[in-house]
Amino acid sequence: MITVHVLNGPNLNLLGRREPQVYGHMTLAEIERMVRERATGMGVAVTFRQSNHEGQLVDWIQEAGAQGAGIVINAGAYTHTSIALRDAIAGSGAPTVEVHLSNVHARETFRHRSLIAPVSLGVICGFGPMSYLLGLEAIHRALAERSPQDTPSKH
């Protein structure tokens, strides 16, 4: 079975009440339910997590890589600042899709640069909660197309 870890960075626990004009009115719990429903229909196992702590996200990225899972990550502000997350993604071997609710390229200049995009399969932004569904579809396809020799051993 294909497994995907959906990882969320700082302040995403505030969705629904934090700047709804930018991030919308859905809570992270509502997005999780939507993702789980879609994943179930696809036959994908999902681990959905959020942390405000960079080191915790690094641990979860490494865990996903060790399990041969894919990652959909909304790293929040860490997208633009975290060499640690970039290195964890690169070092873990976990295929990764970066997602954002807002169109980061239509926002402040500092949000235009992602440190994790260069080690990700792709970036999806600007589609609100649908960005997560598109990310799930993209990582599912990438994992389904991997050949058995590309999959890490689990022993």
Buried (B, 14 or more C-beta within 10 A) or exposed (E): EBBBBBBBBBBBBEBBEEEEEEBBEBBBEBBBEBBBEBBEEBEBEBBBBBBBEBEBBBEBBBBBBEBBBBBBBBBBEBBBBBEBBBBBBBEBBBBBBBBBBBBBEEBEEEBEEBBBBEBBBBBBBBBBBBBBBBBBBBBBBBBEEEEEEEEEEEE
